[in-house]
Each structure stands twice: as structure tokens, then as C-alpha cells.
Amino acid sequence: MSTLRFKALETLPFKDFRRDNSVEVPVKLSELFCQNVFSEETMREYLTKEAFNSIMDAVKKGTKIQRHIADQVAVAMKDWAMSKGVTHYTHWFQPLTGSTAEKHDSFFTPIEGGRAIERFSGNLLIQQEPDASSFPNGGIRNTFEARGYTAWDPTSPAFIMGTTLCIPSIFISYTGETLDYKAPLLRALNAVDEAATNVMQYFDKNVTKVTPTLGWEQEYFLVDSALYQSRPDLVLTGKTLLGHSPAKGQQLDDHYFGSIPTRVMNFMMELEVECMKLGIPVTTRHNEVAPNQFELAPMFEEVNVAVDHNSLLMDVMARVTHRHHFHILFHEKPFAGVNGSGKHNNWSLATDTGENLLSPGKNPKKNLQFLTFFVNTIKAVHEYADLLRASIASASNDHRLGANEAPPAIISVFIGSQLFRVLEELEKVTEGKLSPDEKTDLKLNVVGKIPEILLDNTDRNRTSPFAFTGNKFEIRAVGSSANCAESMTVMNTIAAKQLRDFKKEVDALIEKGLKKDEAIFNILREYIKQCKNIMFEGDGYSDDWAIEAEKRGLNNLKTTPEALKQEMDEKFLALYEELGIFTHREVEARNEIKLEKYSTVIDIEARVLSDIARNHIIPSALNYQNRLIENVKGLKEIFGDDEFRSLAKEQMSLIASISENVSKIKLGVEDLIKAREEAKAISDSQKQAEDYCNKVKPLFDVIREASDALEMMVDDELWPMTKYREMLFTK
């Protein structure tokens, strides 16, 4: 196989792919931070006081920016950007393709007299017009109805990429429906801000704003560019579709947190420099569990900015990897037999007074505040678990969920034994008014004794899809290629709904004569009783848990079609419409887009697998078989019938095995093509996706097994495919 690998390197334009691309890094990365961002500090320098205050009010209070202020901001942005060599601007947005999009326009404007100037107005800053029918829209826009709009989001700062000023924006259709990830996320953030701020009035009337925060953890694989190009399945689908696993994978657990290879370190160093310039506060880097798998993570940020930064990061990573002759893989399961990649979303709520609402305090009052938001979060997940599951559903993530590195598809909540005992005590609260002794016991002996720092009091249960980790909840099931906005939209929506309901219930008890704390304790007690079935402290991988979860009434939605079917439940549609996140039509359109993408991804994989099997594997196998046949004939001529049979026994067995596996591949491909055509003929997107899942995907295994068997036999120089160890660089 080594001969093939180096031939691939010779024929591809990466002859110096192992060159050490050293990177110059300043002594202090902080010196680079936000260098290419129209940050608050930069705005203070370039904007008038009126314009600056208007932007800050828009960010902190959600107030509208007047047109004349937008003109001032546009001129300031242009001047700042041009001082850094920028020539173009773009509305940078996140359509439902799963990647970012941009249309560049020049500042250059011809004027009379054969002259030209650079111009940028408030109108151009606020709005652009990309083609809405060419992006996924779920039937909202017909092909001839092309008009759509991007609109500036002032809550996320503009930034520079190369010679282009990028302006974070939402994307909507001409008729007003959202066609991106950002617009519904902003609505959800506003909803949870309002609901959480109202609840906070029970505890601190100085709080006027609650901001959801997000800290994502991005996992990824690096593959040498030349070797990547030698794998058509990796190039076309982002994963290896066939090939037997190597003898050594991750069995020795020697890669996790190990010494970072030099080439990778150089990539990471340059990436961190670029991140600092763009204001992405990355602080963590390390080897992950699988060979050549890595992770980076930033400081916590406001959710909208964090989502933008993650989308931007994925784009930057792809650019930087090419300069180091790597290709980056965000696919959740690019290689069989080793861990896949996730994007853990760590979520919390922070007040404008500087408090983390999911962090316990130093006294009973602060701990009651903590328990209020803690229990309400669990209740939200309990009520809307299937919606949360649907938010992380994709064809690629289906391969990862439930494996040995990711939580199962059953949504449960892990909180740790210490907090579990606290909730058990709260469950015993007397209904109605509390006696003086019970009040004292609750406040001093139960609530009052919650440790201020819980970081070391809750073990990290990696088998839980939703785990409390000390001062935040970690959504571990999000896939590495996903846009964080989808799960964050759901998380903040359900939290907003739950906090709204909680406020109504508490107020109702107060009106009946209960004291505030008594009312809160009574409601929390009922919530704990209602949510006990979703709280699970054990091994989420065990077969026993699947059985137990079914008894508890928890759904095990193993596939994307199963999960997306739940998304159209009337309960969830009503939730979105009540909070103004989505209309019924928008939910339906997005569901259609996700189902269509699921079917399309599997269809592409099926076509690629069929092509490789027929046009690469079988010809190579037959060539090798012909060489074996010539060898057997030669042995027969030299040794005669009696002796030759013993000497050629192994060759003849290989000849028969090759024929058997070639036949399996041919039949498997024929069945796969037939199943694909039958699935494609189904007009209903849900049923089509189910057909791809139930009929098309199982046929992959038939072709894979026969192909893997042939790979074990076929001569290296004739075999054009190889499994992941051959694809990954050497330290």
C-alpha cells in the first residue's frame, strides 16, 4: 500500500506536503484580539457619540437604529475597513445550507467627469438582496420568485476577511419568512431574556436583562491534502464509505491529550492568530480520542455572537488547513471503528448584574434563585425532549449518536448525585403554607447547604445528552458539522416557555395568599415530581437503560426521519407560534428542507459507493484474480496434478473467495440502485426519508463487507482504496 500512497503524493501538487510551515506568533495573543473587528473600542474611535450610543442601545436594549444613524455607522465602517486595505463589503449570513454565504460588492462608485469614489451608505449597510429561491426554502419561494433580503444584525460585530468587510445579517424571503439560522435564534434570545428577567424580579429587581451564553467545543479530524484527494469517497461525502479498519486504531488510548504533532501545532498556532484577529476567544486546544482528531474551545460568549463565531471559525479552519496541506473533516463519523466528532454546546444564563443563574450562591436566597432556574431548565427539557432531539438530527450525526463517544438518542438529564439528593429533599415540601420549622430546615439545611462551587461535585457523564456540569448545562449530542443556532434556538425557546409558565403559576399562588418563597417551593416541588423520569445518573450506553427509558415513557428516536417526524407535533408548533419564533409555514418548510437534505446525503453516498464498488473495487479484484489464475496454471504445469493441488490450495481459495465477493458486490449494487430509485419516486418527504433509512442504508453494509473482504486479499499496487490509517499523516 505504501507504493500507492507515495504515487498519489507524486501525482498531486503537494510534493512538499511534509514541510514544516512554522508560524510567527506574537508574545501576547491579546495584542491581536479584535484587530479585524468593528468592536466596541473601534466604534468609540470612529463613531460620533450619538451613533455609538445608538448602537449600544440596539445591542443591549434591542432599540431600532434610525436611518441617519445608519448612514453615520456605514461611513465609519467604510473608513475603518479601508484603512486596513478593504475594497469590498458583504452581508455575511447563514442560510439553511449549513454553511455561510456572502455576495461581495465594491465600495467603488463611478461619478461624473470620469472620476470615481468609494461610497457606502446606511441603505447598503442595512439591506442587501440575494436570490432567495436559490437557497433551501422548503417551498416558501418558487424559482421565479427570486427576491429575498439580508438585513444587518447590529448585535454581532462586523469583521474583515481578506479584503472584504463582512456584516453579520439575517436572511428573509420577500414575504417575510425566515430563511436562515440567525433570525429565529434572535427571536428565541429575546423571548428567554424577557421571561428570565421577569422571573428574576422575585430575587433581584436590579436585573433588567438576562443574556443566554454559549461555550461550544469544536471537534475535527485533519487529513493530509494529498491523501485526502486520493479518496473519492472522502472528497465527495466527507467520510470513508468502505475499507477495513487497521490493526491499531484508538485501542491503546494513546492519542487523547497526547503530544500535539508539529504540523498540527503549526496549524493550530496560525489558526489561533486568525481567531484572535477576528475576536474569537479560543483558549483550549488538544488531541482528541481518535487518531488525528483534535478539539478547540473558546471562552463563553453571548449566544448570538458565539454562534456567529463558530460558523466563522469553521470557514477559517478550512482556509488555514490548506496552507498547511491538510484537509479538515467536520463529518460526525468520517471513519468507522474510531470516535466521531461532536460540538458540545455549554449553555447558561447571565444577568446584566454579572451573575450566572446556573451557579449557586453563598446564601439560601441565591441558592433558591439557582434552584429556580436549574429546575425550570430540567422541566423545559422534560416537556420538549423530542424537539431538542430533532434539533440535532442529521444523516451524519445518526452514525455517531449512541456510539462509544457520544450520548444515545434518548434524551435524559444528568445532574449528579449531590443535586439529585437536594431535589429529593425539595420533593418532600409540604403543599401550601410552610411551618416555621420547615422554612428554617429548607433554607438552612437543604437550600442553604448547596456548595457554592459545584464544578467538582458533578462527575462528567459522557453518556448523557444533557448534563449539568457545575455552572452550566452541556448539550453533548450536537454534531460537529452542525450550526449551533438550531439547538440554541430550541434550547432558548423551551427555556423561555417554561419560565413564562413558572411565573404565571407562582403569581397565581401568591394571589391565593402564599408568601413568595412558599409559592416558589410549592411549584418547584411539583416540577421535580413531574420530571423524575427524565433524570438519569447511570450508563446511557447500557441496554438496560434503553429498556428502562421505554418504561419511563422516553422516546428513543434513533434515526433522523423518526426525530423529524416529532418536530411537526401540534404541541411544538403551538410553542413556536406562541413565542413568535416560527410560523407554522416556517416550521413546515424547515422540516421539509431537513428531510430532503437527509435523503439527498444518503443518495449521494449510495451513488458514490456504487461507483467505487463497480469501477474501482471489482476491476482491481478481477485483475488480481487473473494473476492468481496464471499462478495456479504455472504451478500445475511445473508440478503436475497431484502436487499442484496442495501447493495451489491457498491461491484457489482466494480465487473462489474473490468470485464470491464480486458477485455479492454486483448484487448489492443492483439492489441499492433499485432501492434508490424506489425511494426517489416517493413524493412525500417524510416517507421518502424513511425509505432511504429503512431500505437504502442497510444495503451499504452488504457492499462494504464484500469490499472489505476483497481489500484484505487484493495486491496493494492494484488496490486504489484504503482505510483511514493510510489516509492520515504520520507524526
C-alpha positions in Angstrom: 0.0 0.0 0.0 2.9 2.4 0.7 3.7 2.3 -3.1 0.2 3.6 -3.9 0.4 6.3 -1.2 3.6 7.8 -2.5 2.5 7.6 -6.1 -0.6 9.6 -5.0 1.7 12.2 -3.5 3.9 12.4 -6.6 0.9 13.0 -8.9 -0.8 15.6 -6.8 0.5 19.2 -6.4 1.7 18.7 -2.8 5.2 17.3 -3.2 6.4 19.3 -0.2 3.3 18.4 2.0 5.5 17.4 4.9 7.4 20.7 5.0 7.4 22.4 8.4 5.3 25.6 8.0 6.4 27.4 11.0 4.2 30.2 12.3 5.3 33.6 13.8 3.1 34.2 16.9 3.3 37.4 19.0 4.4 37.1 22.6 0.9 38.2 23.6 -2.1 37.0 21.6 -4.1 39.6 23.4 -2.3 42.2 21.2 -4.1 40.8 18.2 -7.6 40.4 19.7 -10.3 42.1 17.6 -7.7 43.6 15.3 -10.1 42.9 12.4 -13.4 43.5 14.2 -15.5 46.6 14.3 -15.5 46.2 18.0 -16.8 48.5 20.8 -13.4 50.0 21.1 -13.1 50.7 17.4 -16.6 52.1 17.3 -15.7 54.6 20.1 -12.9 55.8 17.9 -14.7 56.0 14.6 -18.3 56.9 15.6 -19.9 60.0 16.9 -21.2 59.8 20.5 -24.8 59.8 19.2 -24.1 56.9 16.8 -22.1 54.9 19.3 -24.9 55.2 22.0 -27.5 54.2 19.4 -25.5 51.0 18.5 -25.1 50.2 22.2 -28.8 50.7 22.8 -29.6 48.4 19.9 -27.2 45.7 21.3 -28.3 46.0 25.0 -31.9 47.1 24.7 -33.0 46.0 21.2 -33.9 49.5 20.2 -34.1 50.4 16.5 -31.3 52.3 14.8 -32.5 55.4 12.9 -31.7 55.8 9.2 -29.4 58.9 9.7 -27.5 57.0 12.4 -27.1 54.0 10.0 -25.5 56.5 7.5 -23.0 57.6 10.1 -22.2 53.9 11.0 -21.8 53.0 7.3 -19.3 55.8 6.7 -17.4 54.9 9.8 -17.3 51.2 8.9 -16.0 52.0 5.4 -13.3 54.3 6.7 -12.1 51.8 9.2 -12.2 48.9 6.7 -10.4 50.9 4.0 -7.7 51.8 6.5 -7.0 48.0 6.6 -6.9 47.6 2.8 -10.6 46.5 2.3 -12.2 47.1 -1.1 -15.5 45.2 -0.8 -18.3 44.6 1.6 -20.8 41.8 2.0 -23.8 40.8 4.1 -22.5 37.6 5.8 -25.4 35.3 6.6 -26.2 31.7 7.4 -28.7 30.1 5.1 -30.2 26.7 5.6 -27.4 25.0 3.6 -25.4 24.5 6.8 -22.6 26.8 5.7 -22.2 30.6 5.5 -23.0 32.7 2.4 -21.8 36.1 1.1 -22.2 38.3 -2.0 -19.4 40.8 -2.4 -20.0 44.4 -3.6 -17.3 47.0 -4.1 -17.1 50.4 -2.4 -16.0 51.7 -5.8 -18.6 54.1 -7.3 -18.2 56.0 -10.7 -19.2 59.7 -10.6 -19.3 62.4 -13.2 -16.3 63.5 -15.1 -14.7 60.1 -15.5 -13.9 60.0 -11.8 -14.8 57.5 -9.0 -15.0 57.4 -5.3 -15.5 54.8 -2.5 -19.1 55.0 -1.2 -21.0 53.1 1.5 -24.4 54.3 2.7 -26.8 53.4 5.5 -29.2 51.8 2.9 -26.4 49.4 1.8 -25.4 48.7 5.4 -28.9 47.8 6.4 -30.0 45.7 3.5 -28.8 43.6 0.5 -30.8 41.5 -2.0 -29.5 37.9 -2.6 -31.5 35.4 -4.5 -34.0 33.7 -2.1 -35.1 30.9 -4.4 -31.6 29.5 -4.9 -31.2 28.7 -1.3 -33.1 26.0 0.6 -36.6 27.4 1.3 -38.8 24.3 1.7 -41.3 25.5 -0.9 -41.7 29.0 0.5 -40.2 30.6 -2.7 -40.8 29.4 -6.2 -37.9 29.5 -8.7 -39.5 32.6 -10.4 -39.9 34.3 -7.0 -36.3 35.1 -6.5 -36.4 38.2 -4.3 -35.1 37.9 -0.8 -33.3 40.2 1.7 -30.4 40.2 4.1 -30.7 42.7 6.9 -27.9 43.9 9.2 -27.7 42.4 12.7 -26.0 45.2 14.8 -25.8 42.8 17.9 -23.0 40.9 16.2 -19.9 43.0 15.2 -18.8 43.4 11.6 -15.4 41.9 10.8 -12.8 41.8 8.0 -11.9 38.7 6.0 -9.1 39.4 3.5 -10.1 42.5 1.6 -13.8 42.2 2.4 -15.9 43.9 5.2 -18.3 41.2 6.5 -21.6 42.4 8.0 -23.4 39.7 10.0 -27.0 39.6 8.8 -30.3 37.8 8.9 -31.9 36.3 5.7 -35.6 36.5 5.0 -37.9 36.0 2.0 -39.6 38.8 0.1 -42.8 37.8 2.0 -41.0 37.9 5.4 -40.4 34.2 6.3 -37.0 33.4 7.8 -34.6 31.5 5.6 -31.7 31.3 7.9 -30.5 30.2 11.3 -29.9 33.7 12.8 -33.4 35.3 12.7 -35.2 32.6 14.7 -32.3 32.5 17.1 -32.6 36.2 17.8 -36.3 35.8 18.4 -35.6 33.0 20.9 -33.0 35.0 22.7 -35.4 37.9 23.1 -38.1 35.5 24.4 -35.8 34.0 27.1 -34.4 37.4 28.0 -37.9 38.7 28.7 -39.1 35.5 30.6 -35.9 35.1 32.7 -35.8 38.9 33.6 -39.4 38.7 34.8 -38.6 35.7 37.0 -35.5 37.4 38.3 -37.7 40.1 39.8 -38.5 37.6 42.6 -34.8 37.7 43.6 -33.2 40.9 42.4 -35.1 43.9 41.0 -31.9 45.5 39.7 -31.7 42.9 36.9 -33.0 44.4 33.7 -31.6 41.9 31.2 -30.7 38.2 31.1 -28.4 37.0 28.4 -28.0 33.3 27.4 -24.4 32.3 27.0 -22.8 29.6 24.9 -19.4 27.9 25.0 -19.0 25.4 22.2 -16.3 22.7 21.9 -15.4 22.0 18.2 -14.0 18.6 17.4 -12.5 17.8 14.0 -10.2 15.5 12.0 -7.1 16.5 10.0 -6.1 14.5 6.9 -3.2 15.2 4.6 -4.5 17.0 1.5 -2.7 14.7 -1.0 -4.0 11.6 0.7 -7.5 13.1 1.0 -7.5 13.7 -2.8 -6.8 10.0 -3.4 -10.1 9.0 -1.7 -13.1 9.9 -3.9 -15.5 8.9 -1.1 -13.8 11.2 1.3 -13.8 14.1 -1.2 -17.5 13.6 -2.3 -19.1 12.6 1.0 -16.8 13.8 3.8 -16.4 10.2 5.1 -14.9 6.9 4.1 -17.6 4.6 2.8 -15.5 1.4 2.8 -12.2 -0.2 3.7 -11.2 -2.4 6.5 -10.0 -1.0 9.8 -6.3 -1.0 10.7 -4.9 -3.3 13.4 -4.2 -0.2 15.5 -6.8 2.4 15.9 -7.5 4.0 19.3 -7.4 0.8 21.4 -4.4 2.0 23.4 -6.0 5.4 24.3 -2.6 6.9 23.5 -3.8 9.9 21.4 -6.1 11.7 23.8 -4.4 14.7 25.4 -1.1 13.4 23.9 1.7 15.5 22.5 0.4 17.5 19.6 2.3 16.7 16.3 4.5 19.5 14.9 2.5 20.0 11.7 -0.8 20.2 13.6 0.7 22.6 16.2 1.8 24.9 13.4 -1.8 24.8 12.0 -3.2 25.4 15.5 -0.9 28.4 16.1 -1.8 30.1 12.8 -5.5 29.3 13.5 -5.3 31.0 16.9 -3.7 34.1 15.4 -6.5 34.4 12.8 -9.1 33.8 15.5 -7.6 36.5 17.7 -7.8 39.0 14.9 -11.5 38.1 14.4 -12.3 38.4 18.1 -12.9 34.6 18.5 -11.6 34.0 22.0 -10.3 30.4 21.6 -8.4 29.3 24.7 -8.2 25.5 24.5 -6.5 23.0 22.1 -5.8 19.3 22.5 -5.7 15.9 20.9 -9.0 14.1 21.0 -9.5 10.3 21.4 -9.3 9.1 17.8 -6.0 9.2 15.8 -5.6 12.7 14.2 -8.7 14.0 15.9 -8.5 17.3 17.7 -10.5 19.9 19.6 -10.6 23.6 20.3 -12.9 25.6 22.5 -13.3 29.3 23.3 -14.4 31.4 26.3 -18.2 31.7 26.9 -19.9 34.4 24.9 -23.4 35.7 24.3 -25.2 33.0 22.3 -25.7 35.0 19.0 -22.1 36.1 18.9 -20.9 32.6 19.9 -22.9 31.0 17.0 -21.5 33.5 14.5 -18.0 32.8 15.8 -18.4 29.1 15.4 -19.7 29.4 11.9 -16.9 31.8 11.1 -14.3 29.5 12.7 -15.3 26.6 10.6 -14.7 28.7 7.5 -11.3 30.0 8.8 -10.2 26.5 9.8 -10.8 25.3 6.2 -8.7 28.1 4.8 -5.8 27.7 7.3 -5.7 23.9 6.9 -5.0 24.3 3.2 -1.9 26.4 3.9 -0.6 23.5 5.9 -1.5 20.9 3.3 -4.3 19.4 5.4 -7.9 18.9 4.8 -10.3 19.3 7.7 -13.2 16.9 8.3 -16.2 18.1 10.3 -18.3 15.0 9.4 -19.6 13.4 12.6 -18.3 9.9 11.7 -15.7 10.1 8.9 -14.0 6.8 9.8 -15.5 3.6 11.1 -14.1 2.0 14.2 -12.9 5.2 15.9 -14.6 8.0 17.7 -16.6 10.5 15.8 -16.8 14.3 16.3 -19.3 16.4 18.2 -19.8 20.0 19.1 -20.8 20.2 22.8 -22.9 23.2 23.5 -22.5 24.5 27.0 -25.5 26.8 27.8 -26.2 29.1 30.7 -27.9 32.4 31.6 -26.2 35.5 32.8 -27.6 38.8 34.2 -26.6 42.3 33.4 -25.5 42.5 37.1 -22.9 39.9 36.5 -24.5 36.7 37.8 -24.5 33.2 36.3 -28.0 32.0 37.1 -26.9 28.4 37.0 -24.2 28.9 39.6 -25.1 28.5 43.3 -24.5 31.4 45.6 -23.3 31.9 49.2 -26.7 32.1 50.9 -30.1 30.5 50.8 -31.7 33.3 48.8 -29.1 32.9 46.0 -29.4 29.2 46.1 -33.2 29.4 45.8 -32.6 31.6 42.7 -30.2 28.9 41.4 -32.7 26.1 42.0 -35.4 28.1 40.3 -33.5 28.3 37.0 -32.0 24.8 37.5 -35.3 23.0 38.0 -37.0 25.0 35.3 -34.4 24.0 32.8 -34.9 20.4 33.6 -38.6 20.9 33.3 -38.2 22.5 29.9 -36.1 19.6 28.6 -38.7 17.1 30.1 -41.6 18.8 28.3 -39.8 19.3 25.0 -37.2 16.5 24.8 -38.2 15.3 21.4 -37.9 18.8 20.0 -34.4 19.0 21.4 -33.6 15.6 19.8 -34.9 16.8 16.4 -32.7 19.9 16.6 -29.5 17.7 16.4 -30.8 15.2 13.8 -28.9 14.7 10.6 -27.7 11.9 8.4 -24.1 12.2 9.6 -25.0 12.6 13.3 -27.0 9.4 13.1 -23.7 7.5 12.7 -22.4 9.0 15.9 -25.2 9.0 18.5 -25.2 6.0 20.8 -21.6 5.0 19.9 -18.9 4.8 22.4 -18.0 8.6 22.2 -21.5 10.2 22.1 -24.7 10.1 24.1 -27.6 7.9 22.9 -30.6 9.3 21.1 -32.7 9.0 24.3 -32.8 12.5 25.8 -32.2 12.4 29.5 -30.7 14.8 32.1 -27.7 14.1 34.4 -27.3 16.4 37.4 -25.0 14.5 39.7 -25.8 12.7 43.0 -25.4 15.7 45.2 -28.0 17.8 43.5 -30.2 14.8 43.0 -30.4 14.5 46.8 -31.2 18.1 47.1 -34.1 17.7 44.7 -35.3 14.7 46.6 -35.5 16.8 49.7 -37.4 19.6 47.9 -39.8 17.0 46.7 -40.9 16.5 50.3 -42.0 20.1 50.8 -45.5 20.4 52.3 -48.1 21.5 49.9 -49.4 25.1 50.6 -48.1 27.2 53.5 -44.9 26.0 55.3 -44.4 25.8 59.0 -41.7 28.0 60.6 -39.6 24.9 61.3 -40.0 23.6 57.7 -39.0 27.0 56.3 -35.9 27.0 58.5 -35.0 23.5 57.6 -35.4 24.1 53.9 -33.5 27.4 53.8 -30.7 26.4 56.1 -30.3 22.6 55.9 -31.3 21.9 52.3 -31.1 25.0 50.1 -28.5 26.8 52.2 -26.0 23.9 52.1 -25.6 23.7 48.3 -21.9 24.2 47.7 -21.1 27.5 46.0 -18.8 25.7 43.6 -20.3 22.6 42.1 -17.7 22.1 39.4 -16.1 19.2 41.2 -19.3 17.8 42.7 -20.9 16.6 39.5 -19.0 13.9 37.5 -18.9 14.4 33.7 -21.3 11.7 32.4 -20.3 11.5 28.8 -23.2 9.1 28.1 -25.8 11.8 28.9 -27.1 14.0 26.1 -28.0 16.9 28.6 -25.7 17.1 31.6 -25.2 19.7 34.4 -21.5 20.3 34.7 -21.2 22.7 37.7 -22.5 26.0 36.4 -24.0 25.2 33.0 -25.8 22.6 31.1 -23.9 20.7 28.4 -25.8 19.6 25.3 -23.4 16.8 24.2 -25.4 15.4 21.3 -24.8 18.3 18.8 -22.9 17.1 15.8 -19.5 18.6 14.8 -20.8 19.9 11.4 -24.0 21.4 12.8 -24.8 25.1 13.1 -25.1 25.8 16.8 -28.0 28.1 16.2 -30.5 25.2 15.6 -30.1 23.6 19.0 -29.7 27.0 20.7 -32.9 28.2 19.2 -34.7 25.2 20.6 -33.0 25.5 24.0 -33.8 29.1 24.5 -37.3 28.7 23.2 -38.2 26.0 25.6 -36.5 27.8 28.5 -38.5 30.9 27.7 -41.8 29.0 27.5 -41.0 27.2 30.8 -40.0 30.3 32.7 -43.2 32.1 31.4 -45.3 29.2 32.7 -43.4 29.2 36.0 -44.0 32.9 36.6 -47.8 32.5 36.0 -48.0 29.6 38.4 -46.0 31.3 41.1 -48.0 34.5 40.8 -51.3 32.5 41.0 -50.2 31.0 44.3 -49.1 34.4 45.6 -52.5 35.8 44.8 -54.0 33.0 46.9 -52.1 34.1 49.9 -48.8 32.2 49.9 -45.5 34.0 50.5 -43.2 34.3 47.5 -40.7 31.7 48.8 -43.5 29.3 49.7 -45.0 29.7 46.3 -41.7 29.0 44.6 -41.0 26.0 46.7 -44.5 24.6 46.0 -44.1 24.9 42.2 -40.6 23.5 42.2 -41.8 20.5 44.2 -44.4 19.7 41.6 -41.9 20.2 38.8 -39.4 17.8 40.5 -42.1 15.1 40.7 -43.1 15.6 37.1 -39.5 15.4 35.8 -38.1 12.5 37.7 -38.5 10.2 34.7 -36.1 12.2 32.6 -33.3 12.4 35.3 -30.8 9.6 34.9 -27.5 9.2 36.6 -26.3 5.9 35.1 -24.8 4.5 31.9 -26.6 5.8 28.9 -24.9 3.2 26.7 -26.3 0.2 28.5 -29.1 -2.0 27.1 -30.8 -1.8 30.4 -31.2 2.0 30.0 -33.0 1.6 26.7 -35.5 -0.8 28.4 -35.8 1.5 31.5 -36.3 4.6 29.3 -39.1 2.9 27.4 -40.8 2.2 30.8 -40.4 5.8 31.7 -42.1 6.9 28.5 -38.9 8.4 27.0 -38.7 8.2 23.2 -35.6 6.5 21.6 -35.6 8.3 18.2 -32.6 6.6 16.7 -32.9 8.0 13.2 -33.3 11.4 11.6 -36.7 10.6 10.0 -38.1 9.4 13.3 -36.8 12.5 15.1 -38.0 15.0 12.4 -41.5 13.5 12.4 -41.8 14.6 16.0 -40.9 18.2 15.0 -44.3 18.6 13.4 -46.2 17.7 16.6 -49.0 20.2 17.3 -47.5 20.9 20.8 -44.3 22.1 19.2 -46.0 24.1 16.5 -48.1 25.9 19.1 -44.9 26.6 21.2 -43.2 28.3 18.3 -46.2 30.3 17.3 -46.9 31.4 20.9 -43.4 32.8 21.4 -43.2 34.2 17.9 -40.2 32.1 16.9 -41.6 30.4 13.8 -44.9 30.4 11.9 -46.5 27.1 11.1 -45.4 27.6 7.5 -41.8 28.2 8.5 -41.6 25.1 10.7 -43.1 23.0 7.9 -40.6 24.5 5.4 -37.6 23.8 7.6 -38.8 20.3 8.3 -39.1 19.7 4.5 -35.5 21.1 4.0 -34.0 18.8 6.6 -35.8 15.7 5.3 -34.8 16.5 1.8 -31.2 17.0 2.9 -31.2 13.7 4.7 -32.4 11.8 1.6 -30.0 13.7 -0.6 -27.0 12.9 1.6 -27.8 9.2 1.6 -28.5 9.3 -2.1 -25.1 10.8 -2.8 -23.4 8.3 -0.6 -25.2 5.4 -2.4 -24.1 6.7 -5.8 -20.5 7.2 -4.7 -20.4 3.7 -3.1 -21.9 2.1 -6.2 -19.4 3.9 -8.5 -16.4 2.9 -6.4 -17.6 -0.7 -6.0 -18.2 -1.2 -9.7 -15.5 0.9 -11.3 -12.6 0.6 -8.7 -13.1 -2.5 -6.5 -14.3 -5.1 -8.9 -11.8 -4.3 -11.7 -8.9 -4.4 -9.2 -10.2 -7.6 -7.7 -10.5 -9.3 -11.1 -7.0 -8.1 -12.1 -5.6 -9.8 -9.0 -7.8 -12.8 -9.6 -6.3 -13.2 -13.1 -2.8 -13.0 -11.7 -3.7 -15.8 -9.2 -5.2 -17.9 -12.1 -2.0 -17.5 -14.1 0.0 -18.5 -10.9 -2.2 -21.6 -10.5 -1.7 -22.6 -14.1 2.0 -22.2 -13.8 2.1 -24.4 -10.7 0.1 -27.1 -12.5 2.5 -27.1 -15.5 5.5 -27.4 -13.2 4.3 -29.9 -10.5 1.5 -31.9 -12.1 -2.0 -32.7 -10.8 -1.2 -34.3 -7.5 1.4 -32.0 -6.1 0.0 -28.8 -7.6 -3.3 -29.1 -5.7 -1.6 -29.0 -2.4 0.7 -26.1 -3.4 -2.1 -24.0 -5.0 -4.6 -24.6 -2.3 -4.4 -21.0 -0.9 -4.5 -19.4 -4.4 -7.5 -21.4 -5.4 -9.3 -20.5 -2.2 -8.6 -16.8 -2.9 -9.9 -17.2 -6.5 -13.1 -18.6 -5.2 -13.5 -16.0 -2.5 -12.9 -13.2 -4.9 -15.6 -14.5 -7.2 -18.0 -14.9 -4.3 -17.4 -11.3 -3.1 -17.5 -9.8 -6.6 -20.9 -11.4 -7.0 -22.1 -10.0 -3.7 -21.0 -6.6 -4.7 -22.7 -6.8 -8.1 -26.0 -8.0 -6.5 -25.7 -5.4 -3.7 -25.2 -2.5 -6.1 -28.1 -3.7 -8.2 -30.3 -3.8 -5.1 -29.0 -0.4 -4.0 -29.8 1.2 -7.3 -33.3 -0.3 -7.3 -33.9 0.9 -3.7 -32.7 4.4 -4.5 -35.0 4.7 -7.5 -38.0 3.4 -5.5 -37.2 5.9 -2.7 -36.8 8.8 -5.1 -40.2 8.1 -6.6 -41.9 8.8 -3.3 -43.3 12.4 -3.3 -43.9 12.6 0.5 -40.6 13.9 2.0 -41.2 12.1 5.3 -41.9 8.8 3.7 -39.1 9.2 1.3 -36.6 9.8 4.1 -37.9 6.7 6.0 -37.5 4.7 2.8 -33.9 5.8 2.4 -33.3 4.9 6.1 -35.0 1.6 6.0 -34.2 0.2 2.6 -31.2 2.1 1.1 -28.9 2.4 4.1 -28.9 -1.4 5.1 -27.6 -2.3 1.6 -24.5 -0.3 2.3 -23.4 -3.0 4.7 -23.7 -5.7 2.1 -21.4 -3.9 -0.3 -19.0 -2.8 2.4 -18.5 -6.3 3.8 -17.7 -7.8 0.4 -15.4 -4.8 -0.4 -13.6 -5.1 2.9 -13.0 -8.8 2.3 -11.5 -8.1 -1.1 -9.3 -5.4 0.3 -7.7 -8.0 2.6 -6.9 -10.1 -0.4 -6.1 -7.8 -3.3 -2.5 -6.8 -4.1 -1.6 -3.3 -2.8 -0.4 -1.9 -6.0 -3.7 -2.7 -7.7 -5.9 -1.5 -4.9 -7.0 2.1 -5.2 -8.8 2.4 -1.9 -7.5 2.3 1.7 -8.9 2.8 5.2 -8.2 5.7 7.5 -4.7 4.8 8.8 -3.4 5.1 5.2 -5.3 8.4 4.9 -3.8 10.1 7.9 -0.4 11.8 8.1 2.4 10.4 10.1 3.8 12.3 13.1 
